[in-house]
């Protein structure tokens, strides 16, 4: 259900997990990224994908350019581009097939299929499965039927190389055909078999200009292992870096509905663009913060966007 509020639209409540995050980064050219190296962008306008929610986690649409303020390294910037159109998206689904997912695999498949079914005609998806290692199950395709058939043959077994799955997803995004890119992780979040570390993935995610969303299937008691108990904070950290969100799932029946809500959020984001006032090409990390001037009468709103970007190098 969606509620109209003046010229705004506040969409159906979602059960969220993760606090307010920060903001975003310029359009990145297609470049090969190797571990340990930075991606430098050479674009004049920094574009920021922004989601806005109310205190109940419901999407808020209908805001205008004058409702937003953008700061880079605490210096306010002039907004020169603003839009809120539904544009084609390239999305990678990172699907957990490890042994800890045995009792959750069927509902997880259903949620992924529901996510695929929300596709627009120009969207494209890729599928990565992981257990002991990450594997590209399907390269970019617009065929939802093909993706569904590949998911049907997944079986839960082995250990959990979650971070390797995310790294593979980010690297595959270099071949995306759409400017807007995102990953959706479906996992219990307990990594115990990855080559890459959380710091590796955080740095790579900062460079890759890809929003990360996660559906975390967590045990009520946190799970039997240290890795599973660390799952929520791991997924929260990675999603916040990129302006995405993590959704905690305690009841597996909620999965398809949450997958739909994530798709709806991706299609109802604002894009705020500005030309950085700092023209130095020093390759340094620049922090971004988006603030709101909300219309009168609305409750406090929460902004989700990337935390920053790397400036171009010399």
HELIX and SHEET records of a PDB file:
HELIX    1   1 UNK A   65  UNK A   67  5                                   3    
HELIX    2   2 UNK A   99  UNK A  101  5                                   3    
HELIX    3   3 UNK A  105  UNK A  117  1                                  13    
HELIX    4   4 UNK A  144  UNK A  152  1                                   9    
HELIX    5   5 UNK A  162  UNK A  172  1                                  11    
HELIX    6   6 UNK A  173  UNK A  175  5                                   3    
HELIX    7   7 UNK A  198  UNK A  208  1                                  11    
HELIX    8   8 UNK A  226  UNK A  242  1                                  17    
HELIX    9   9 UNK A  252  UNK A  254  5                                   3    
HELIX   10  10 UNK A  255  UNK A  266  1                                  12    
SHEET    1   A 3 UNK A   3  UNK A   5  0                                        
SHEET    2   A 3 UNK A   8  UNK A  10 -1                                        
SHEET    3   A 3 UNK A  60  UNK A  61 -1                                        
SHEET    1   B 4 UNK A  79  UNK A  83  0                                        
SHEET    2   B 4 UNK A 270  UNK A 275 -1                                        
SHEET    3   B 4 UNK A  45  UNK A  53 -1                                        
SHEET    4   B 4 UNK A 302  UNK A 304 -1                                        
SHEET    1   C 4 UNK A  75  UNK A  77  0                                        
SHEET    2   C 4 UNK A  68  UNK A  72 -1                                        
SHEET    3   C 4 UNK A 285  UNK A 292 -1                                        
SHEET    4   C 4 UNK A 308  UNK A 310 -1                                        
SHEET    1   D 6 UNK A 134  UNK A 141  0                                        
SHEET    2   D 6 UNK A 124  UNK A 130 -1                                        
SHEET    3   D 6 UNK A  89  UNK A  96  1                                        
SHEET    4   D 6 UNK A 180  UNK A 187  1                                        
SHEET    5   D 6 UNK A 211  UNK A 217  1                                        
SHEET    6   D 6 UNK A 246  UNK A 249  1                                        
END                                                                             
